[in-house]
Amino acid sequence: MSGDNKLFVEGELDSNLLGSLPLSGWTVQALKDGGKGALKPRTKSEREYNKRFASYYMRDRDFDYEPSGTLGPHEMGDGMGYRWSRHELENYIIDPLIVVEATGLDSDAYQAALMDAGKMIQHYQAARWAIGLVRCKLPFPYKLDTRPSDIKAVEFRLPATLDRESRKQWALGHTEEHRNRVEDCLARESVANIFEEQDNFFQSDGFMTTDNILIWFSGKDLLASLRDWLAANGMGEPKDFRIRLRDWMQRNSQRLLTLLPEWERLIDLLNK
């Protein structure tokens, strides 16, 4: 449904699905470029431009945030957006409850295939999580300030010395501090330890359940690892399967609120 309140999302798939929900007074708008990094700035500018109405954004959790263990959506902490509790939008599309109703596939057979898909990619997911967790620890580029820290708080102030050598040494020392922080994060041993910890977790007793797979593993990667099973069961390629599920979800938006409680909670959050 459309309205003057805006919910910004990453892409067309998001807008197709969330736009079909009973969100009275809301327009779900996909950003054409910039990806998830553009969601917050776009929401901020919309709030400044159109103060009469509400604006929020909704994004995938991806490898940027570890699961919280509670039902989402979860606030981003900036007062402007939310993220899903599962990895990404595809992790809801391939939910067994959705798949069985949308396709008529046998529930036990599909869940077994999903478990096999998770086992196939668990080491790959551990590697992706290792990189994601390292990336989260990296200092932001703009933390490498172009002004000395002792004058940063004063708008019109220059360093005490402005000669060539002192400014060169400041630039060298300042960048060295930043480089050391980056190198600590990217150290081979550090990355290896993160991978081992994550991989051991994925192989621990009790982890390999459909719920955990859908929370921790990339839905797109799960779809890719289901390729042969989907073809053998008349579902075509992963992209075809996703389209089929998307179309069913759009036609049955009210049913989704029963099958996916987190989606109903999103509506409650936006309409509060």
C-alpha positions as CSV (number, residue, x, y, z in Angstrom):
1,M,0.0,0.0,0.0
2,S,1.1,3.6,-0.5
3,G,1.1,6.7,1.6
4,D,3.2,9.6,2.7
5,N,5.3,7.7,5.3
6,K,8.4,6.1,3.7
7,L,10.1,2.8,4.4
8,F,13.4,2.7,2.4
9,V,14.7,-0.8,1.4
10,E,17.8,-2.1,-0.4
11,G,16.3,-3.4,-3.7
12,E,13.3,-4.4,-5.8
13,L,12.8,-7.8,-4.1
14,D,12.4,-6.0,-0.8
15,S,10.0,-3.4,-2.1
16,N,7.9,-6.1,-3.9
17,L,7.5,-8.2,-0.8
18,L,7.2,-5.5,1.9
19,G,5.1,-3.3,-0.4
20,S,2.5,-6.1,-0.5
21,L,2.0,-6.1,3.2
22,P,-0.9,-4.3,4.8
23,L,1.1,-1.2,5.7
24,S,-1.6,1.5,5.7
25,G,-0.2,4.9,5.0
26,W,3.3,3.7,4.0
27,T,5.2,3.7,0.7
28,V,8.0,1.1,0.5
29,Q,10.7,2.5,-1.7
30,A,13.8,0.7,-3.1
31,L,16.9,2.7,-3.5
32,K,18.2,2.6,-7.1
33,D,21.9,2.7,-6.1
34,G,24.2,2.9,-3.1
35,G,23.0,-0.3,-1.5
36,K,22.5,-0.6,2.3
37,G,25.1,2.1,2.9
38,A,22.7,4.6,1.3
39,L,19.7,3.8,3.5
40,K,20.5,5.8,6.5
41,P,21.5,9.0,4.6
42,R,18.4,8.7,2.4
43,T,16.2,8.3,5.4
44,K,17.9,11.3,7.2
45,S,17.4,13.5,4.2
46,E,13.7,12.5,3.8
47,R,13.1,13.3,7.5
48,E,14.6,16.8,7.0
49,Y,12.7,17.4,3.8
50,N,9.3,16.0,4.8
51,K,8.9,16.5,8.6
52,R,5.2,15.9,8.6
53,F,5.6,12.2,8.0
54,A,7.6,9.3,9.3
55,S,10.6,7.8,7.5
56,Y,12.5,4.6,8.4
57,Y,14.7,2.1,6.6
58,M,14.8,-1.7,6.7
59,R,18.0,-3.7,5.9
60,D,19.4,-7.1,5.9
61,R,21.6,-8.1,8.8
62,D,24.2,-9.8,6.5
63,F,27.6,-10.4,8.0
64,D,27.6,-6.9,9.7
65,Y,25.9,-7.9,12.9
66,E,25.8,-11.2,14.8
67,P,22.4,-12.5,15.7
68,S,20.8,-11.3,18.9
69,G,18.9,-14.4,19.7
70,T,15.6,-12.6,19.9
71,L,12.8,-12.0,17.5
72,G,13.3,-8.9,15.2
73,P,13.2,-6.6,13.6
74,H,16.0,-5.0,15.6
75,E,16.7,-1.3,15.9
76,M,19.9,-0.1,14.2
77,G,20.6,2.2,17.1
78,D,20.3,5.4,15.1
79,G,16.6,5.9,15.6
80,M,16.0,5.6,11.9
81,G,16.2,2.0,10.9
82,Y,15.7,-1.7,11.5
83,R,17.5,-4.9,10.5
84,W,16.1,-8.4,10.2
85,S,16.9,-11.1,12.8
86,R,17.7,-13.6,10.0
87,H,20.7,-13.1,7.7
88,E,18.9,-11.5,4.7
89,L,15.5,-11.4,3.0
90,E,16.1,-14.7,1.2
91,N,16.2,-16.5,4.6
92,Y,12.5,-15.8,5.0
93,I,11.6,-16.7,1.4
94,I,13.1,-20.2,1.8
95,D,11.5,-20.8,5.2
96,P,10.1,-24.3,5.1
97,L,6.6,-23.0,6.1
98,I,6.6,-20.7,3.0
99,V,8.1,-23.3,0.7
100,V,5.7,-26.1,1.5
101,E,2.6,-23.9,1.1
102,A,3.9,-22.2,-2.0
103,T,5.1,-25.3,-3.9
104,G,3.5,-28.4,-2.4
105,L,7.0,-29.9,-1.8
106,D,7.2,-32.5,1.0
107,S,8.1,-30.7,4.2
108,D,10.5,-33.4,5.6
109,A,12.2,-33.8,2.2
110,Y,12.8,-30.0,1.9
111,Q,14.0,-29.6,5.4
112,A,16.4,-32.5,4.9
113,A,17.7,-30.8,1.7
114,L,18.1,-27.5,3.6
115,M,20.1,-29.2,6.3
116,D,22.3,-30.8,3.7
117,A,22.8,-27.4,2.0
118,G,23.8,-25.9,5.4
119,K,26.4,-28.7,6.0
120,M,27.8,-28.2,2.5
121,I,28.5,-24.5,3.0
122,Q,29.3,-24.3,6.7
123,H,33.0,-23.8,6.3
124,Y,32.4,-21.2,3.6
125,Q,30.0,-19.4,6.0
126,A,32.6,-19.5,8.7
127,A,35.1,-17.9,6.3
128,R,32.6,-15.2,5.4
129,W,31.8,-14.5,9.0
130,A,35.5,-14.3,9.8
131,I,35.8,-11.6,7.2
132,G,32.6,-9.9,8.3
133,L,33.7,-9.8,11.9
134,V,37.2,-8.5,11.0
135,R,35.6,-5.8,8.8
136,C,33.5,-4.6,11.7
137,K,36.6,-4.1,13.8
138,L,38.4,-2.0,11.2
139,P,38.7,1.7,12.0
140,F,36.6,3.8,9.7
141,P,38.5,5.7,7.0
142,Y,37.2,9.0,8.3
143,K,38.7,8.1,11.8
144,L,41.9,9.0,10.1
145,D,41.4,12.7,10.7
146,T,43.1,15.3,8.6
147,R,43.4,17.7,11.6
148,P,45.4,17.1,14.8
149,S,43.4,15.9,17.7
150,D,44.4,18.8,20.0
151,I,42.8,21.4,17.7
152,K,39.9,19.4,16.3
153,A,37.3,20.8,18.7
154,V,38.1,24.4,17.7
155,E,36.8,25.4,14.2
156,F,39.3,28.2,13.6
157,R,42.7,27.1,14.9
158,L,45.9,26.0,13.4
159,P,48.7,23.8,14.7
160,A,51.3,25.5,16.9
161,T,54.0,24.8,14.2
162,L,53.4,25.0,10.5
163,D,56.9,24.3,9.1
164,R,57.5,21.6,6.5
165,E,59.3,19.1,8.7
166,S,56.9,19.2,11.6
167,R,53.9,18.8,9.4
168,K,55.5,15.9,7.5
169,Q,56.3,14.1,10.8
170,W,52.8,14.6,12.0
171,A,51.4,13.1,8.8
172,L,53.7,10.1,9.1
173,G,53.0,9.5,12.8
174,H,49.3,10.0,12.5
175,T,49.0,7.6,9.6
176,E,51.2,5.0,11.3
177,E,48.9,4.9,14.3
178,H,46.0,4.2,11.9
179,R,48.0,1.6,10.0
180,N,48.8,-0.2,13.2
181,R,45.2,-0.5,14.1
182,V,44.3,-1.9,10.7
183,E,47.2,-4.3,10.7
184,D,46.2,-5.6,14.1
185,C,42.7,-6.4,12.8
186,L,44.0,-8.1,9.6
187,A,46.8,-10.1,11.2
188,R,46.9,-13.6,9.9
189,E,46.7,-15.2,13.3
190,S,43.8,-13.0,14.4
191,V,41.8,-13.9,11.3
192,A,42.6,-17.6,11.7
193,N,41.4,-17.5,15.3
194,I,38.1,-15.9,14.3
195,F,37.6,-18.5,11.6
196,E,38.3,-21.4,13.9
197,E,36.0,-20.1,16.6
198,Q,33.1,-19.6,14.1
199,D,33.7,-22.9,12.3
200,N,33.8,-24.8,15.6
201,F,30.5,-23.1,16.6
202,F,28.9,-24.2,13.3
203,Q,30.1,-27.8,13.9
204,S,29.0,-27.9,17.6
205,D,26.3,-30.3,18.9
206,G,22.9,-28.9,18.3
207,F,23.8,-26.1,15.9
208,M,22.7,-27.7,12.7
209,T,19.0,-27.0,12.7
210,T,16.9,-25.2,10.1
211,D,16.3,-22.3,12.5
212,N,20.0,-21.8,13.0
213,I,20.8,-22.2,9.4
214,L,18.3,-19.5,8.4
215,I,19.6,-17.2,11.1
216,W,23.3,-17.5,10.5
217,F,23.9,-18.6,6.9
218,S,23.4,-16.5,3.7
219,G,20.1,-17.3,2.1
220,K,21.6,-16.7,-1.4
221,D,24.4,-19.2,-0.6
222,L,21.8,-21.7,0.7
223,L,19.9,-21.3,-2.5
224,A,23.0,-21.9,-4.6
225,S,23.8,-25.1,-2.6
226,L,20.2,-26.3,-3.2
227,R,20.6,-26.1,-7.0
228,D,20.8,-29.8,-7.8
229,W,18.0,-30.7,-5.4
230,L,15.7,-28.0,-6.8
231,A,16.4,-29.2,-10.4
232,A,15.7,-32.8,-9.4
233,N,12.4,-31.8,-7.8
234,G,11.1,-29.7,-10.7
235,M,11.8,-26.3,-9.2
236,G,14.3,-25.1,-11.8
237,E,17.2,-22.8,-11.0
238,P,17.6,-21.0,-7.7
239,K,16.5,-17.8,-9.3
240,D,13.4,-19.5,-10.7
241,F,12.6,-20.9,-7.3
242,R,13.0,-17.5,-5.6
243,I,10.7,-15.9,-8.2
244,R,8.0,-18.6,-7.6
245,L,8.2,-18.1,-3.8
246,R,8.2,-14.3,-4.2
247,D,5.1,-14.4,-6.4
248,W,3.2,-16.6,-3.9
249,M,4.2,-14.4,-1.0
250,Q,2.9,-11.3,-2.8
251,R,-0.4,-13.0,-3.5
252,N,-0.7,-14.2,0.1
253,S,0.6,-11.2,2.1
254,Q,-1.9,-11.7,4.9
255,R,-0.9,-15.3,5.3
256,L,2.7,-14.2,5.7
257,L,1.9,-12.5,8.9
258,T,0.9,-15.8,10.4
259,L,3.8,-17.8,8.9
260,L,6.4,-15.1,9.7
261,P,5.8,-13.4,13.1
262,E,8.7,-11.0,12.6
263,W,7.0,-9.5,9.5
264,E,3.9,-8.9,11.6
265,R,6.0,-7.2,14.2
266,L,7.5,-4.9,11.6
267,I,4.0,-3.7,10.8
268,D,3.4,-3.1,14.5
269,L,6.6,-1.1,14.9
270,L,5.9,1.1,11.9
271,N,2.3,1.7,13.0
272,K,3.0,2.4,16.6
